[in-house]
Amino acid sequence: MDRPEPGTIPDTPGSYQFKDAQGRIIYVGKAKSLRQRLSNYFQNPRGMHPRTAQMVATAETVEWIQVRNEVEALMLEYSLIKQHRPRFNVRLVDDKSYPFLAVTLGDEWPRATVTRGMRKKGSRYFGPYAHAYAIRETLDELLRTFPIRTCSDHKLRHHQRVGKPCLLFHIEKCAGPCVGEITPQAYSGLVTEFMEFLEGDVEPVLQRLETEMATAAAAMEFEQAARTRDRLAAVRRAVERQQMVGDTTEDVDIIGVHEDDLEAAAQIFFVRRGRVVGRLGFILDKVMDLNPAQTMAAVLEQVYGDPPAVGYPKSVLVPTIPEDPSIYEEWLTAQRGSRVEIRIPQRGTKRELAETVKKNAVDAFQRHRLKRAADHNSRAKALNDLEQYLSLPVAPLRIECYDMSHLQGTDYVGSMVVLEDGLPRKSEYRRFKVNVPQNDDFAAMEEVLTRRFAAYVADKELPIAERGRFAYPPQLLLVDGGKGQLSVAVRVLEQLGLTDEIPVASLAKQFEEVFLPGNSQPVSIPRGSEALFMLQRIRDESHRFAISFHRERRDKRMTASVLDGIAGLGPKRKERLIKELGGIRAVKAAELQEFTSLTWLPHDVAQAVYEKLRSTP
């Protein structure tokens, strides 16, 4: 890309756009000084971050738009990114729609409904919420106190025509506007109270219901008092869902972020009048190299670029102050119409809540990483990288991983888990019962590998249709452990003549080091790479699978009964016998007559039970 002539770039605030050879915008930025910011892109590419250098190399031209101040530059940058979706700008990875509770104020009889997607004019939105079921449950509880309609327009018109209300009217969850059971003025009051409640103003509603209940009780209208009591209980349950995190003057948003070099997970709690009234979460693909302050700036743009359904807060609590914080405070202040502060909470309940939001961001990031494992492109890259890093003859489309588990040398078990094309093939998982001396993991590993690959060698001599479950060899044999486990695997393959056919490696838990035969030093696989992530995932899965089998065997052994192995005494009869006689001790102490008196227990089985118990010390 040719650099613009010196002096042609203005020394003013504005937004700049890099374009490719086809004229498409590939990156949009903002700057206090266009001249100073753009000069950073025309240095030696070796001094740039690789992704920045790639963007500059892809660009053919750069253009800019001057504005009056930095806030206008920020707003212009956001609108251009939203319009053009440049490939090198931060972008949403999980662009999912969150559920909102909408009130259709544009309708003659406003309706409450749970909705997703684009927000429509004429409706008031509350949220977003983390789960649709949670807001549906809250709405269902509130309808007894605020019986506004939830039916569709088509259903409303149908009941208006027939002149009969639906079931919701009869169970007091709708005021019956379709049949004139409520005036427009009274219905409008219900809608207003409903929205005020969702905004966090709950005390007037609670006080009104308590007064109505007391008045009805004083007038000896106990049925009405009971109905009001039930409504009050429903409202209180709904209030409990809106977690109280501050006093009733608190209007604050709390942001938590967890990131690595490539992506960032953001979680936002919206607090209004001291209650959490909405949550939002998303994953950002950082694309370009961003430090924490720049990441926070990108998060703020995503959260507040479009007006939030719950409005703008008095303050925003963040884990890191964004780049150019005064610009963002000025921007949010203009949107709210009063002062908005961006700060890091230092102590007290705000600090505790910020840590909670941070934990949510960490959890969201980990879930995203697990989900990413299912992505075909990342799996293909991981397999190709493993071929390169481990010097394999082909990409390992089938990987087998082995792990051992025991409890102080007892109940030794082994596990074999399989990845095919980077995905778990659970039908190919295998469990092994192992008989070895105490605390000898090497002997256990040798027995498991010998059994598995001896079966493979034997199957190779058979026709394909007659081969057993170990018919296919892995392109990579992975053992959980360090050099000791690796040497065992190498020895087994040598004994079976499979050294040249099956590549082997080990993954040590400490430092996540990967070892290959003949190398004293671990292989250098970049941390955070898809290749190492895949090895870690199959290792963890093999460990989980081995532990679950070990627990199953241990529990079965510990719960083994003296009644096991008696012909005719199956699980149901055994359970009934223990129950009717009052426990296993009572069964052991019972005489033969007690067993034979049970009409449902055959005489020969009763005799066998008695003899087994008498012969057991």
N, C-alpha and C positions, 0 to 999 in steps of 0.2 A: 504494500500500500504506500502510495506517495504521501509524504508529509505536507500538510498545508503550508503555504508561504508564511514566513515569519511576519508577525504583525497582523495577519488576517484573522487570527482567532481573538475574539474580544475578551477583555479582562473583566467580565461581568458574570453574574449568576445565570445559569441556564441548564438545559438538558442537551446531551449529545447522543448521536445515534451512529453506530458503525453499521455499514451495509456491505453485503457480499457482491460478487460479480453480477448477480441477477437483480440487484437492487433491493433485496430483502433485508430488513433490519435484523441484525444478529445480536446486537447488544445495545442497551439503553442505559445511560448513566446520568447523574446530576452533579453539579459542582457549584461552589461559591464563586470560583473563578474558572471559566472554561479554558483560559489560556494555560493556567498552571496545571489543571487536571489532565488535559490532553497531552501536555508535554511529557507526562509520565509514560505514555504509551509509545513514544518514539525514541526510546532508549535501546541499548543493545538487548536483544531478546534473551541472552544468557542471564541477564540480571532479573528477568521476570519470572513469575510463577509459570509452570508449564501450561496451565489452562489459559492464563492471560496471553501468553505468547501464541498459543494456538488460535485464540480469537483474533488477535492482531494479524496473524498470517492469513487467516481466512478472509478478513475484511479487504475490500477494494477502495472504499471511500468512507469518510466521516463527515457528518453534518451536525449542525447545532441550532438550537432555538434559544434566543435570549429572553429572559424574563426580568421582572423588577426586583425580585428578592429570592432568598433561598427556599422559603415555603412554597412559592409558586413553582420553583424548579422541582421540588419534591412531588408536588401534585401532578405536574406535567409528566415527570418520569413514571409515576404510577399509572397514569392513564395510557401512556404509550406502551408500557409493558403489557397492560391488560388488553390493549387493542391488537398488538402485533405478536405477543408471546415469543420474544427473541430466544433463540436456542442457548445463548450464553448467559442469560439472566437467571437469577434464582427462580425456581418454579416449584409448584406444589407437586409432590409425588403421589400422594393419596388424595386426589381431588374428589373426595366423597362428600355427599350432602348430608348434613346433620338435621335431625328432626327439630321442628319449631312448633310451638302452639300458636295458632293463628286465630284471630277474631276478625270476621269479615264485616268491618264497620260500614262498608259500602252497600250492604244489603238492607232491605227494609227491616227484616228481623235478623240481626247479626248472629252468626253461627260460630261455635268453637270447634276447631278441628286440628288434628295433628298432621303436619305437612312437611314436605321436603322440597328441595329444588329452589327455583327462582322465586323471589318474593314479589308479590303482586301489589299494585297500587290499590288503595282503598281498604287494605287489611292491616291490622296491628299484630306484630309478631313478638313472641316471647321465647327466649332461649338464646342460643341453641342448647340442646340437651344431649347428654352422652348416649342415652338409650331411649328409643321410642316407647318401650314398654313402661318405663318409669313415668313419663309424662302422661301416658294413657291412664295409668293407675291413679295419678294425681287428679286428672280431669274427672275420672269416674267418681272420685270421692267428693270433689267440689260441686258436682252437679246437684247434690241434695240441698246445698246452701245457695248456689247460684244456678237455678234450673233454666239455663238458656239452651237453645236448640243445638243439636249436633248432627241432625239429619241433613241429607243432601237437598238441594233446591228442588229436584224432581220429586222427592218424597214429600217435601213440604207442600208443593202444589197438589199432589194427589190427595193428601188429607184435607186440604182446603176444599177440594171438590166434593169429597164424600161427606165432609162435615163431622168426621170422627177422628179423635186423636189416636196416636200410636201408643204402644206399651209404655214408653218412657214417661208419658204423662201420668199414667195410672200408678207407676211406682215412684212418682214425685221427683223424677229427674229431668223433667221438661215442664215449663210453665204453660204449654199449650197455646202458643201464638197462632197456630194454624186454625184453631176453632174459636178464637176470640176470648180465651180464658184469661187474658192479661192485656192491659192497655199498652199502647206504644210507649207512653211515658214511664210506666212502671217497668216495662221490659228494658228500656234504656237505662234505668237506674240499676237494674240487675247487672247489665253488661259493664257499666262503669265500676261498680263494686268489684266485679270479677277481675277486671284489669288492674284495679288498685291492689287487690290481693296478690296478683301475680308479680306486681312491681315490688312487693315486700311490705306493703302497708297493711299488716294483718291485725293490729290491735283494735281498730274500729269495728271490724267484723266480729272478732271474738267478744268484745264488750256488748255489741248489739244482740248477739245470740244469747249471751248470759242473761241480759236484761229480759229478753223475750221469754226465756225459760223460767226465770223467777216470777215474772208477771203471770204467766199461765199457771204456774203452781199455786200462787197466791189466790188466783181466781178459781182454784180447784178444777181447772181444765187439764187434768193429768195426762190425757192422751196427747194433747197438743204439746205439753211440757216434755213428754217422752220423745216426741218427734223432733223437737228443738234440741233436746239433749243429744240425740243421735247425729243431728247435723253438726252440732258443736264438736262432737268426737271426730267426725269425718274431717272437719276443718283443721283440728289439731293434728291429725295424722298427716294431712297435707303440709302443715307448717313444719312438722318434723323432717319432711323430705327436703325442705329448704334449709340447709345447714346454717346455723347461726354462727357467725365468725366475728362479729363486731357489734358496736352499738347501732342504733337505728338511724344515725346520721352518716354512716359509712357508705360512700359510693366509690368503690375502688376495683380495679382489675389487677389480678395477680398473674404474672407470666412466669412459667418455668421452661427452661431450655436445656436439652442434652444433645451434644453434637460430637461428630468426629470430623475428619478432614473433608468428607464428601457430602454428608447429610446432617440435618438437624431436626430434632423432634421438639415441637412447641406445644405446651398445654396452657390454656388460659381459663381462669375462674373469674366469672363476672359477679361481683358482689354489689347489691343495691339495697340500701337501707339495712345494712348489716347481715343480709342473707345471700347465700349463693343462689342466684336465679338462672344461671346458665353456665355451660362449659363448652370449650372449643379446643380441638386438637388437630394438628396437621404435621406432615413431614415435608421439609424443604430439601430439594436437591440444590446444593450450594453452587455447583457448576464451576464458578470462579473461586479463587482462593479468598476466603473471608476469615478475618479474625473475629473473636467473640463480640466485639462492639459492632462490627459490620453485620454479623448475623442477627444481633438484636435489632438493628435498624431495619433489616429485611422483614423480621417477624412483625414489628410494629406496622410496617406498610401493609402486610397481609391482613392484620387484624382490623386496622382502622381505615384502610383504603376505601372501603364501602362502609357506610354508617352501620354500626352494630344494632341488632334488633333491640337491645336493652339500653341504647344510648351511650353517650360518652361519660367516663368517670371523672371524679374530682382528682384522682391520682392513679398512677400506674406503677405498680411495684415490679421491679425487674431484677434478675440476678446479675446483670451487667449493664452499665450505662451505655446507651447506644452512641454510635459515632455522631458527632454534631448534635448533642442532646437539645440545645436551645432551639434548633430548627423544629424538632419533633414536638417539643412543648408548645411552641408558638402555633404549629399546625393544629394540634389537638385543642388548644385554647380557642382558636378561631372556629373550630367545628362545634365545640360545646357552648361557646358564648361566655365562658368564665374561665378562670385560671385552672389549668391542668398541670400537675407536677409529676415528673418521672424521677423515681428514686429507688435506692436499694434499701429494703427493710433491715434494720440493724438489731432489733431486740423485740421481745414480747410476742404477743399472739400473731402479729403480722409476719414476723420472722418464721414462726412455727408453720403458719399457713403457706408461706413461700416454700418452705422445705417440703411440705406435702405436695404442692403443685410440681415441684422439681422431681419428686419420686414418680409422679404420674408421667412426666416427660421421659424419665428413664425407662419406665415400663413400656411406654408407647414405642420408644426407640428399639427396645429389645424385641417387641412383637413384630415390628417392621422388619428387623433383620431376619427373624425366623420366616416371615412371609416371603422375603426376598429370595430365600433359598429355593422357592418353588418357581422362580422366574427362569424361563428357558435360557435367555441370553446369559444370565449370571452363571447358570449351571454349565453352559457350554464353555464360557471363559474359564471357569474353575477347572474343568477337566483338561482343557488345552494347557492351562498353566501348570497343572500337576504333571502332565507329560513332559513339559519343559524343565521344571524345577527338579524332578526326580529322575530325569533321563530315562523315561520309559519308552519302549518301542512304539507304543500307540497310546492314544488317550484312554484312560482307564474307565471304560463304559460299565464294567462290573468291578466294584470294590467290596471286599469282605474284611470285616474287622472283628477281632476276637478279644474277649476279656474274661477274667476269672473272678469269682467271688466266693468268700467263705467267712465263717464266724469262728475266730480262734482255732482255725484248722479243721472245723467240722462242716458237714454239708457242702463240700466243694462242688461248685457248678461252673460250667463254661458257657459262653454265649457267642453266637455267630450272627452278625447282622449284615445285611447286603444293601448296597446302593447300586441301582442300575440306571444309567443315564442321569446320575446325580440325585435320584429320588429313592426313598426307602422302598424296598421290595419285601414287604412283611411276610408274604407267603413263602419266601426263601429263608426266613430267620430260622435258626436252629438252636436247641438247648442241649447241653451235655451234662450227664451225671458223671462225676469224676471220683475215682478211688485212688488217692495218693497219700503219702505220709503227711503228717501235720505241717502246716505253714510252708509248703513247697510249691510256690506259684510256678516255678520253672517246670517241675514235673507235671503239674496240671496242664500247663500250656502245651507241653510236648504230647501228652496223651490226647488232648482235643485235636490238635493239628494232625497228628498221626492218623487218628480215626477218620477225620474228614478227607484227607488227601490220599490215604490208602484206598478209601472207597472210590475216589475219583480215578485212581490208577486202575482199579479192578473194572470199573464201568467202561473204561476206554476200549476194552477188548470185546464189549458186547455190541450188538446192533443198537442203533439209536433208540428204537422203540422199546427196548428192554432195559435201558439205562435207568438208574435210580435217581434219587433226589440230589446227589452230588455230581451230576453229569457234567457240569460246566465249570471251568476254572476261572478264577478272577484275573483281571488284568493288573490288579494291585492287591496284595495281601498286606493288611495293616494290623499290627498288634499293639495293644495298649501297654505302654511301658517304655523302658529305656533300652540300653545296649544288651542287657541280660536277656530280656524277652526276644529281642531281635536275633541274638545268637541261637536261641532255641528254634526259632522259625527257620533260620538258615540251615541248621542241622537236620531238621525234619525234611526239608525240601531236598537236601543233598542225599539223604538216605533213600528217598523215593525216586530219585533221578529227575526232579522237577525244577532244578535250579535255573536252567536256561529258559524254562517255560513260564514261570510265575515270578514276577518281581515282588519284592518284599520291602517293607519299611516299618518303623516303629514311631509312635508319637508319645513322648514323655509328658506327664502332667506338669512337671516343674518346668517353667519357662516355655511350655508348648514347643519343645524342640523335636525336630524330625530327623531320625537317623537312618542311614542306608548301610548295607553291608560293605565292609572294607574301608569305611570312612570313620575316623575317630571323632571328627567334628560334625556337628549337626548341619543339615542343609539350610541354607538361608532362604526362607520363604517369607516375604514381606508380611508384617503384622497388618491385620485389617483386609488382607487380600481375600478374594473369593476362594482361592485354592486352600489356604489355611483354614478358612471358615468351614469348608466342606469336610476337611479332615477332623476338625474339632467336633462337628456335628455327628459324624458317624461314630467317633470315639465315645462321645457322651451317650449316644443311643445304645451302643453295645454295653456300656456300663449300666445304664438303666435296665436293659433287658436282662443282664446277668443278676442284678440285685433283685429284680422282681421274681426271678426263678428261685433264687436262693431263699427269699422270704417265704415263698410258697412251700418249698420243701421243709424248711424249718418249722413253719406253722403246722404243717401236716404231721410231722414227727412229734411235735409237742402236744398235739391234740389227739394222738393215737389212743384208742380205747382198748380196754381188755376185751371188749365185745367184738373187736374186729376179727374177721376170718372165720366166723361161725356160719356154717351153711344154713341158708334159709332166713338169716337175720340181716336184712338189708338196711339201708340208711333210715327208711321210714319206720320200720318196726323197732329199730334200735332207739330212735328218738322217742317213740311212743312208750317204750319200755322204761326208759330213764325217767320220763315225765310222770308216768302213772305210779311208779314205785318211789318217787321223791328224790331222785338224784343217783349218781353213779355209786356212792357209798352204800345207799340203801339196796341197790341192785346186788352189790357184792355180798351184802349180809343176808340176802333173802334165802329162804329155804325152797326146796323143790316144789312144795305144795303151792307156794305163792306164784310161781311161774306157771304151773299147770292150771291154776284157777283163772288165768287170763284167757277168756274165750276166743279172742282173736289170735292168740299165739299157738301154733300147732304143737301137739304134745312132743313130737320128736325134736322140735326146735327148742322147746322149753327144757327138755332133758339135756340137749347139747349145751345150752347156756349154763345150766347148773354145773355140769361136769367141767366146762372150761373154767368157770370161776373157782371151782374147788381145786383144780390143778394148777392154777396161777398163784404164785406166792404173793 
